[in-house]
Amino acid sequence: MKVTLSTLDTSESSFTPLVVIELAQGVKEETKEWLKSRIIAKKRDGGAQLLFRPLLNKCEAETLGHQNLYLVGASRLRLLLGAEAVGLVKECSDGAMRAFTYGTRHSFRGFHDNNDDFLTMAECQFIIKHELENLRARDENMIPGYPQAKLYPGKSLLRRLLTSGVVTQLFPLHDSEALKKLEDAWYTRFPLKYQPIENHRLESAYQNHLILKVLVFNFLNCFASLFYIAFVLKDMKLLRQSLATLLITSQVLNQIAESLVPYWLQRKHGVRVKRRLQALKADVDASLYEQVILEKEMGTYLGTFDDYLELFLQFGYVSLFSCVYPLAAAFAVLNNFTEINSDALKMCRVFKRPFSEPSSSIGVWQLAFETMSVISVVTNCALIGMSPQVNAIFPESKTDLVLIVVAVEHALLALKFILAFAIPDKPRHIQMKLARLEFESLEALKQQQMRLVAESLKEEPREGEQEKAV
């Protein structure tokens, strides 16, 4: 029997909370009831068909003062059907990667009828976010209780609720058990503002323009003084000292500013929440309540931009003047050892858990790093050509020295591009799996179209039978 979304039950009172919705203070009851009805309504009625309940009941909310926090989840069947709807790619038993379908669920690796771990928590939260974002206005022309917040058919309800201030934030919860295991692993190892609004059609275009603008600014801001010392003052000792100072100082300050200080502030807030909960002695699920309140006050992770920028600048410090200060590479390696754990601390204990976003590559950052590598070859060859040891070999003819330096630089760049062309970005087995996935998708699309045509012909009455009936 074909399973449809209309058969799902949305009346479960107890479920695993995955996503938290916070409404603004003073939101009217009719608005809350309308939002709840749209979230739990069946798909055929324009709802998301998810599970929804307040964090606290009415009595607990009055005691603790948090009346506008709501938990969103979904049944296992709903998540599986949602995975098919978003085209989630999973590994099959034969090792191939295919888009998940509920009808062929038993052919996927790790799937069992009683297995709740087939979909990761991040995948479940991504599915719920997708369903919430796909809630569309139907017959409503305004948000109930807010006549000024107009609605138009087909427009996203969640986006309108956020822009009108009815919903203040939407965030996924951390997996507490997974975090405990991760923190145990930490102790066993070596211990931006938004760009002004532009009229870009795609989010990827917006991000690419933002990255290029900020990269040019940071490149000039961080490396202009070093280029001046190297090629105008020609003071290699001062260049070495300046490079060491900038590299070490930036690494230490970044570690403190982005992880340690926010983590310390978050711990202080956690202590206050625990004391308040113990003083009230309210009959609530203390662990869940504490987790939601703590994560509600966490900062929002705005994306990987700052992390990539930090790596880009570090790469520049190491590669642009490596012949003058080879020890920079050792400091970079040491920093990266600690950066792994500090970034994990930042993502798990400082920021709200971000929703997962599928991505096929690192985008324009690949071009940025490749451009930096080309500039590095040029600057290092020039610095070597300016060194007293090399100049001593050509005491009379500077033209020969310049020609040799340029020839070596061109040879190294040619070798770089040859290696980049010879070594594929995607391994052969990955290319084969992607080609197979594309072929199977096309075949499935053809079969679906043929089935729809056959069904339409079957339902259409024959002309001969119509004439006989007449």
Secondary structure, DSSP 4 states (H G I P E B T S, - for coil): ----GGG-----SS----EEEEEPTT--HHHHHHHHHHHHS-GGGT----EEEESS-HHHHHHHS--SEEEEE--HHHHHHHHHHHT-EEEBTTS-EEE--GGGGGGBTT--TT-S-SS-HHHHHHHHHHHHHT-B--S-SEETTEEEEE--TTSBHHHHHHHTTSEEEEEEPP-HHHHHHHHHHHTTS---PPPPP---SSHHHHHHHHHHHHHHHHHHHHHHHHHHIIIII--HHHHHHHHHHHHHHHHHHHHIIIIIHHHHHHHHHHHHHHHHHHHHT-SS-HHHHHHHHHHHTSBP---SHHHHHHHHHHHHHHHHTTTT-THHHHHHHHHHHHHHHHHHHIIIIIBPPPPP---SS-THHHHHHHHHHHHHHHHHHHHHHHSHHHHHHSSS-HHHHHHHHHHHHHHHHHHHHHHHHHS-SS-HHHHHHHHHHHHHHHHHHHHHHHHHHHHHHHHSPPHHHHHHH-
